[in-house]
Amino acid sequence: MTIEYLKRAAKTPESETAAARRIAEAMLAEIERRGEAAVREYAAKLDRWTGEIVVTPDEIERRTRALAPGIRHDIEFATAQVRRFAAAQRASLSEFATEVSPGLVAGQRLIPVNVAGCYVPAGRYAHIASAYMAVATAKAAGVPTVIACSTPFRGEGIHPQILYAMQVAGADVILTLGGVQAIASLAYGLFSGKPADIVVGPGNKFVAEAKRILFGKVGIDVFAGPTEIAVIADASADPAIVASDLVGQAEHGNESPAWLVSTSRALAEDVMRRMQPLIDRLPPAARDAASAAWRDYGEVVLCATREEAARVSDRYAAEHLEVHAADLDWWLANLTCYGSLFLGEETTVAYGDKAAGPNHILPTKGAARYSGGLSVHKFIKTVTWQRMTRAANREVAQVTARISRLEGMEAHARTADERLAKYFPGENFDRGMPIVQ
């Protein structure tokens, strides 16, 4: 592979996780031991929140009453887009039954989980979109109970716009909680009495580690870390648009990687020249975040061919992948590892993050090699069933008995023997050599 790094990252997405994991482990252990009392203490200490945890309908109405009609419209529009795409995903799935051999019918059922917990971050930014991305998708999957939670915003409860988005998307229970204590409360059923079967939603490194630690006790959407963007660009790309899109994701936080993979040295060098001036024009908080992210995590890779560029991109397995290059159908057919793909300069990660329809809760840290992002599939269990006639036992029971005995599992074999004896009395069958010792 003939590639050249015009810029290498000083850190990797894994650089900052060890300390976060230790803190999350200690907090989870304390919450599991002491329950709601520990959660309230963490809420007071970390978020300065001492109010009610469960948000009542009256409180929702009071806190969202002053929202402007335009804000309501935008939230409702974006929620409808997400709901429409999620409904199409659900419609693409089907239950079936098939006769795999005479008399043996097997099938598939699609069963939503009973309780989903949806976390909505509100730290540096109020992540309004994460509310409807998670909640509306769970509801489209048919989840009966969706519990949503979000961090107190500036000491005054959940951000009104997040609260409205949760309500529009269909949340059944809303909790004023953030961080590790929120994830633990969802998993253990604190304040709601309904432990979540799955916990979803983006968050900081402590939230990500809490979800990782609890995986197994509950399901999770993805092993998520700081948001990522990769852009593939050839000589036809607009360097101003490419640089703007890279900066657009870097503002998320100090640890958000931004990667450029290009087949054009001139384009790559032009984009690199534009990055810091664009960052310098951002508001202070975004400027500090984007500057650190680009300095520590940004990379620019020059490739000789588009085939090399595709291989490099698949190695990154970026959460968000934009393609600014000719022959978009070729890239669609050949790229295999990404959370969500944005083809052509006419679309951008920000569209997907806010209002296009596909979900923005996506895999990071290379997890796109084996996992997609949040979808109705995450909330639905694909389970199997089977039914047999007695006649069908004749062949299946003999094969089962013989294989079981080859494996050394005599008790398994005898369950088949019993059925053969009952359903076909007096007949002799080849059931393998019984295990006597």
C-alpha positions as CSV (number, residue, x, y, z in Angstrom):
1,M,0.0,0.0,0.0
2,T,1.5,3.3,-1.1
3,I,0.3,5.9,1.4
4,E,1.9,9.0,3.0
5,Y,0.8,10.7,6.2
6,L,0.8,14.4,5.7
7,K,-0.3,14.7,9.4
8,R,-0.2,12.1,12.1
9,A,-2.3,12.1,15.3
10,A,-0.4,12.6,18.6
11,K,-3.1,10.5,20.4
12,T,-5.5,7.7,19.7
13,P,-9.2,7.4,20.7
14,E,-8.1,4.9,23.4
15,S,-5.7,7.3,25.1
16,E,-8.1,8.7,27.7
17,T,-10.2,5.7,28.6
18,A,-8.4,4.0,31.4
19,A,-9.0,6.7,34.1
20,A,-12.6,7.0,33.0
21,R,-13.1,3.2,33.3
22,R,-11.8,3.2,36.9
23,I,-14.1,6.1,37.9
24,A,-17.1,4.5,36.3
25,E,-16.5,1.1,37.9
26,A,-16.3,2.7,41.4
27,M,-19.5,4.7,40.8
28,L,-21.4,1.7,39.5
29,A,-20.4,-0.4,42.5
30,E,-21.5,2.3,44.9
31,I,-24.9,2.7,43.1
32,E,-25.5,-1.0,43.0
33,R,-24.8,-1.2,46.7
34,R,-26.8,1.8,47.9
35,G,-29.3,2.4,45.1
36,E,-31.3,5.7,44.7
37,A,-29.6,7.3,47.7
38,A,-26.2,7.1,46.0
39,V,-27.6,8.4,42.8
40,R,-29.0,11.4,44.5
41,E,-25.7,12.1,46.1
42,Y,-23.9,11.9,42.8
43,A,-26.5,14.1,41.2
44,A,-26.0,16.8,43.9
45,K,-22.2,16.5,43.8
46,L,-21.6,16.3,40.0
47,D,-24.5,18.1,38.5
48,R,-25.6,20.3,41.5
49,W,-29.1,18.8,41.2
50,T,-31.2,18.3,44.3
51,G,-34.6,18.5,42.7
52,E,-37.0,15.8,41.7
53,I,-35.6,13.0,39.5
54,V,-38.8,12.0,37.8
55,V,-40.2,14.7,35.6
56,T,-44.0,15.0,35.9
57,P,-46.3,16.0,33.0
58,D,-47.0,19.3,34.7
59,E,-43.3,20.0,34.9
60,I,-42.9,19.2,31.2
61,E,-45.7,21.6,30.3
62,R,-44.3,24.3,32.6
63,R,-40.7,24.1,31.3
64,T,-41.7,23.8,27.6
65,R,-44.5,26.4,27.6
66,A,-42.3,29.3,26.4
67,L,-40.7,27.5,23.4
68,A,-41.2,29.5,20.3
69,P,-43.4,28.0,17.5
70,G,-40.4,27.9,15.2
71,I,-38.4,25.8,17.6
72,R,-41.4,23.4,18.1
73,H,-41.7,23.1,14.3
74,D,-38.1,22.2,13.8
75,I,-38.1,19.6,16.5
76,E,-41.3,18.1,15.2
77,F,-40.0,18.1,11.6
78,A,-36.7,16.4,12.6
79,T,-38.5,13.8,14.8
80,A,-40.9,13.0,12.0
81,Q,-37.9,12.4,9.7
82,V,-36.3,10.0,12.1
83,R,-39.6,8.2,12.8
84,R,-40.3,7.8,9.1
85,F,-36.9,6.3,8.4
86,A,-37.1,4.0,11.5
87,A,-40.6,2.9,10.4
88,A,-39.2,1.9,7.0
89,Q,-36.4,-0.1,8.7
90,R,-39.1,-1.9,10.8
91,A,-41.1,-2.7,7.7
92,S,-38.0,-4.2,6.0
93,L,-37.9,-6.9,8.7
94,S,-40.3,-9.8,8.5
95,E,-41.4,-12.9,10.4
96,F,-41.5,-16.1,8.6
97,A,-42.1,-19.9,8.8
98,T,-40.6,-22.5,6.6
99,E,-40.7,-26.3,6.3
100,V,-37.0,-27.2,6.6
101,S,-37.8,-30.9,6.1
102,P,-41.0,-32.8,5.9
103,G,-43.0,-32.3,9.1
104,L,-40.4,-29.9,10.7
105,V,-41.5,-26.2,10.5
106,A,-39.2,-23.5,11.9
107,G,-39.8,-19.8,12.0
108,Q,-38.7,-16.4,13.1
109,R,-40.4,-13.9,15.4
110,L,-39.5,-10.2,15.9
111,I,-40.1,-9.2,19.5
112,P,-39.4,-5.7,20.8
113,V,-37.6,-5.4,24.2
114,N,-40.0,-4.4,27.0
115,V,-38.0,-1.5,28.4
116,A,-35.5,0.8,26.7
117,G,-33.4,3.4,28.4
118,C,-32.4,6.4,26.3
119,Y,-29.6,8.7,27.5
120,V,-29.4,12.3,26.1
121,P,-26.3,14.3,26.9
122,A,-26.3,18.0,27.7
123,G,-22.8,19.0,28.6
124,R,-21.0,21.5,26.4
125,Y,-24.0,21.4,24.0
126,A,-27.7,20.7,24.4
127,H,-28.0,17.5,22.2
128,I,-31.7,18.0,21.2
129,A,-31.3,15.6,18.3
130,S,-30.1,12.7,20.5
131,A,-33.5,12.8,22.2
132,Y,-35.6,12.0,19.1
133,M,-32.9,9.8,17.5
134,A,-33.1,7.4,20.5
135,V,-36.7,7.7,21.7
136,A,-38.5,7.9,18.3
137,T,-36.5,4.9,17.0
138,A,-37.3,2.8,20.1
139,K,-41.0,3.6,19.7
140,A,-40.9,2.8,16.0
141,A,-39.6,-0.6,17.0
142,G,-42.6,-1.1,19.2
143,V,-40.9,-0.8,22.6
144,P,-43.8,-0.5,25.2
145,T,-41.8,1.5,27.8
146,V,-39.1,4.0,26.9
147,I,-37.3,5.8,29.8
148,A,-35.4,8.9,28.8
149,C,-32.9,10.8,30.9
150,S,-30.7,13.9,30.5
151,T,-28.4,16.0,32.5
152,P,-29.7,19.0,34.4
153,F,-28.9,22.0,32.3
154,R,-27.3,24.9,34.1
155,G,-28.9,23.8,37.4
156,E,-32.5,24.1,36.2
157,G,-33.5,20.7,35.2
158,I,-33.5,19.2,31.7
159,H,-33.0,21.7,28.9
160,P,-36.5,22.7,27.7
161,Q,-35.8,21.9,24.1
162,I,-34.5,18.4,25.0
163,L,-37.5,17.9,27.2
164,Y,-39.8,18.9,24.3
165,A,-38.0,16.5,21.9
166,M,-38.4,13.7,24.4
167,Q,-42.1,14.4,24.7
168,V,-42.7,14.6,20.9
169,A,-40.7,11.4,20.3
170,G,-42.9,9.5,22.8
171,A,-40.9,9.0,26.0
172,D,-43.0,7.3,28.7
173,V,-40.8,8.2,31.7
174,I,-38.3,11.1,31.9
175,L,-35.6,11.3,34.5
176,T,-33.4,14.4,35.4
177,L,-30.1,12.6,35.6
178,G,-26.8,12.6,33.8
179,G,-23.5,10.7,33.6
180,V,-22.7,7.4,35.2
181,Q,-25.5,7.7,37.7
182,A,-28.1,8.0,34.8
183,I,-26.8,4.9,33.1
184,A,-26.9,3.0,36.3
185,S,-30.4,4.1,37.1
186,L,-31.6,3.0,33.7
187,A,-29.9,-0.4,34.1
188,Y,-31.1,-1.0,37.6
189,G,-34.6,0.4,37.2
190,L,-34.1,3.1,39.8
191,F,-36.8,5.8,40.2
192,S,-38.9,4.0,37.5
193,G,-39.1,0.5,38.9
194,K,-38.5,-0.8,35.4
195,P,-34.9,-2.0,34.7
196,A,-34.0,-1.4,31.1
197,D,-33.4,-4.3,28.7
198,I,-31.2,-2.1,26.6
199,V,-29.5,1.3,27.2
200,V,-28.8,3.5,24.3
201,G,-27.5,7.0,23.5
202,P,-24.2,8.9,23.2
203,G,-22.3,10.5,26.0
204,N,-18.9,11.4,27.4
205,K,-16.1,8.9,28.2
206,F,-17.6,8.2,31.6
207,V,-21.0,7.3,30.1
208,A,-19.3,5.2,27.4
209,E,-17.4,3.3,30.0
210,A,-20.4,2.8,32.2
211,K,-22.3,1.2,29.3
212,R,-19.3,-1.0,28.5
213,I,-19.1,-2.2,32.1
214,L,-22.9,-2.9,32.3
215,F,-23.0,-4.7,28.9
216,G,-24.3,-8.2,29.6
217,K,-26.5,-7.1,32.5
218,V,-28.2,-4.9,29.9
219,G,-27.9,-4.6,26.1
220,I,-26.3,-1.5,24.7
221,D,-26.4,0.1,21.3
222,V,-22.7,0.5,20.5
223,F,-19.4,0.9,22.3
224,A,-19.3,4.6,21.7
225,G,-16.5,7.1,22.3
226,P,-15.8,10.6,21.1
227,T,-17.4,11.4,17.8
228,E,-15.3,10.9,14.6
229,I,-15.4,12.1,11.0
230,A,-13.4,10.8,8.0
231,V,-13.6,12.5,4.6
232,I,-12.4,10.8,1.4
233,A,-11.6,13.5,-1.2
234,D,-10.2,13.5,-4.7
235,A,-9.0,16.3,-6.9
236,S,-12.6,17.2,-7.8
237,A,-13.5,18.1,-4.2
238,D,-14.0,21.6,-2.9
239,P,-11.3,22.2,-0.2
240,A,-13.3,24.8,1.5
241,I,-16.3,22.4,2.0
242,V,-14.0,19.6,3.1
243,A,-12.3,21.7,5.7
244,S,-15.6,23.1,6.9
245,D,-17.0,19.6,7.4
246,L,-13.9,18.4,9.3
247,V,-14.1,21.4,11.6
248,G,-17.8,20.8,12.0
249,Q,-17.3,17.5,13.8
250,A,-14.1,18.5,15.6
251,E,-16.0,21.1,17.6
252,H,-17.7,18.2,19.5
253,G,-14.8,17.9,21.9
254,N,-11.1,17.8,22.6
255,E,-10.9,14.1,21.8
256,S,-12.9,14.0,18.5
257,P,-10.8,12.6,15.6
258,A,-11.0,14.2,12.2
259,W,-9.4,12.3,9.3
260,L,-8.8,13.2,5.7
261,V,-8.0,10.5,3.1
262,S,-7.1,12.0,-0.3
263,T,-5.8,10.9,-3.6
264,S,-4.7,14.5,-4.4
265,R,-1.7,16.1,-2.6
266,A,-2.8,19.6,-3.7
267,L,-6.3,19.1,-2.3
268,A,-4.9,17.7,1.0
269,E,-2.4,20.5,1.5
270,D,-5.1,23.1,0.7
271,V,-7.4,21.6,3.3
272,M,-4.7,21.5,5.9
273,R,-3.9,25.2,5.3
274,R,-7.6,26.1,5.8
275,M,-8.2,24.2,9.1
276,Q,-6.7,26.5,11.8
277,P,-8.1,29.7,10.3
278,L,-11.6,28.1,10.3
279,I,-11.2,26.9,13.8
280,D,-10.0,30.3,14.9
281,R,-13.2,31.9,13.8
282,L,-15.4,29.7,16.0
283,P,-16.9,30.8,19.3
284,P,-14.6,30.2,22.3
285,A,-15.8,26.9,23.6
286,A,-16.0,25.4,20.1
287,R,-12.7,26.9,19.1
288,D,-10.9,25.3,22.1
289,A,-12.5,21.9,21.4
290,A,-11.8,21.9,17.7
291,S,-8.3,23.2,18.1
292,A,-7.3,20.4,20.5
293,A,-9.1,17.8,18.5
294,W,-7.4,18.7,15.2
295,R,-4.0,19.1,16.9
296,D,-4.0,15.8,18.8
297,Y,-6.3,13.5,16.8
298,G,-6.3,14.9,13.3
299,E,-4.7,12.9,10.5
300,V,-4.3,13.5,6.7
301,V,-3.4,10.5,4.6
302,L,-2.4,10.7,0.9
303,C,-3.1,7.6,-1.2
304,A,-2.1,6.8,-4.8
305,T,-5.3,5.2,-5.9
306,R,-9.0,5.2,-4.9
307,E,-8.6,1.5,-4.1
308,E,-5.9,2.4,-1.5
309,A,-8.1,5.2,-0.2
310,A,-11.0,2.7,0.3
311,R,-8.7,0.3,2.2
312,V,-7.4,3.1,4.4
313,S,-10.9,4.3,5.1
314,D,-12.1,0.8,6.0
315,R,-9.1,0.5,8.5
316,Y,-10.3,3.7,10.2
317,A,-13.9,2.4,10.2
318,A,-15.1,5.9,11.0
319,E,-18.3,6.8,12.7
320,H,-19.2,9.3,10.0
321,L,-17.7,9.0,6.5
322,E,-18.1,11.6,3.8
323,V,-17.1,11.0,0.2
324,H,-16.2,14.0,-1.9
325,A,-15.1,12.2,-5.1
326,A,-16.1,11.2,-8.5
327,D,-18.1,8.1,-9.2
328,L,-20.1,7.9,-6.0
329,D,-21.6,4.6,-6.9
330,W,-18.2,3.0,-6.9
331,W,-17.5,4.2,-3.4
332,L,-20.9,3.0,-2.2
333,A,-20.2,-0.4,-3.7
334,N,-16.7,-0.7,-2.3
335,L,-16.6,0.9,1.1
336,T,-17.4,-1.6,3.9
337,C,-16.6,-0.1,7.3
338,Y,-18.4,3.0,8.5
339,G,-21.2,4.0,10.9
340,S,-23.0,6.2,8.4
341,L,-22.0,7.1,4.8
342,F,-22.5,10.6,3.2
343,L,-22.1,10.5,-0.5
344,G,-21.2,13.8,-2.3
345,E,-20.7,17.3,-1.1
346,E,-24.5,18.0,-1.2
347,T,-24.9,16.0,2.1
348,T,-22.9,16.4,5.3
349,V,-22.6,14.9,8.7
350,A,-24.5,17.7,10.3
351,Y,-27.6,16.8,8.2
352,G,-27.4,13.3,9.5
353,D,-26.8,14.5,13.0
354,K,-29.9,16.7,13.1
355,A,-32.6,16.2,10.5
356,A,-32.0,13.9,7.5
357,G,-33.6,10.8,9.0
358,P,-31.0,8.0,9.5
359,N,-29.8,7.7,13.1
360,H,-26.9,9.6,14.4
361,I,-26.0,7.3,17.3
362,L,-23.2,5.4,15.6
363,P,-20.2,3.1,16.4
364,T,-16.8,4.7,17.1
365,K,-13.3,3.5,17.9
366,G,-13.3,1.0,15.0
367,A,-16.6,-0.7,16.0
368,A,-18.0,0.0,12.6
369,R,-16.0,-3.0,11.4
370,Y,-18.6,-5.3,13.0
371,S,-21.6,-3.1,14.0
372,G,-24.0,-0.6,12.6
373,G,-25.5,2.3,14.5
374,L,-28.7,2.6,16.4
375,S,-31.7,1.4,14.5
376,V,-35.0,-0.4,15.2
377,H,-33.0,-3.6,14.9
378,K,-31.3,-2.8,18.2
379,F,-34.6,-2.8,20.1
380,I,-35.9,-6.0,18.5
381,K,-35.0,-9.5,19.4
382,T,-34.9,-11.9,16.4
383,V,-36.0,-15.2,18.0
384,T,-36.6,-18.6,16.4
385,W,-39.2,-21.3,17.0
386,Q,-39.9,-24.8,15.7
387,R,-42.7,-27.3,15.6
388,M,-42.5,-31.0,14.4
389,T,-44.8,-33.8,13.5
390,R,-44.2,-37.2,15.1
391,A,-43.3,-38.5,11.6
392,A,-40.6,-35.9,11.3
393,N,-38.9,-37.3,14.4
394,R,-37.9,-40.4,12.5
395,E,-35.0,-38.8,10.7
396,V,-34.1,-35.9,13.0
397,A,-34.1,-38.0,16.2
398,Q,-31.7,-40.6,14.7
399,V,-29.3,-38.0,13.5
400,T,-29.5,-36.1,16.8
401,A,-28.8,-39.3,18.8
402,R,-25.8,-40.2,16.7
403,I,-24.2,-36.8,16.8
404,S,-24.9,-36.5,20.5
405,R,-23.1,-39.7,21.1
406,L,-20.2,-38.7,18.9
407,E,-19.9,-35.6,21.1
408,G,-20.0,-37.7,24.2
409,M,-23.4,-36.4,25.4
410,E,-25.4,-39.5,26.3
411,A,-28.2,-37.6,28.0
412,H,-28.8,-35.6,24.9
413,A,-29.0,-38.8,22.9
414,R,-31.5,-40.4,25.2
415,T,-34.0,-37.5,24.7
416,A,-34.1,-38.6,21.1
417,D,-34.2,-42.3,22.0
418,E,-37.3,-41.7,24.2
419,R,-39.2,-40.2,21.3
420,L,-38.2,-42.8,18.8
421,A,-39.4,-45.5,21.3
422,K,-42.7,-43.7,21.9
423,Y,-43.6,-42.7,18.4
424,F,-42.3,-45.8,16.5
425,P,-42.7,-48.7,18.9
426,G,-41.0,-52.0,17.9
427,E,-38.9,-50.4,15.1
428,N,-35.1,-50.5,15.2
429,F,-33.0,-47.4,14.5
430,D,-29.3,-46.6,14.1
431,R,-28.9,-44.3,17.1
432,G,-25.1,-44.6,17.5
433,M,-23.1,-46.4,20.1
434,P,-24.5,-45.8,23.6
435,I,-21.9,-44.4,26.1
436,V,-21.7,-46.7,29.1
437,Q,-18.7,-45.2,31.0
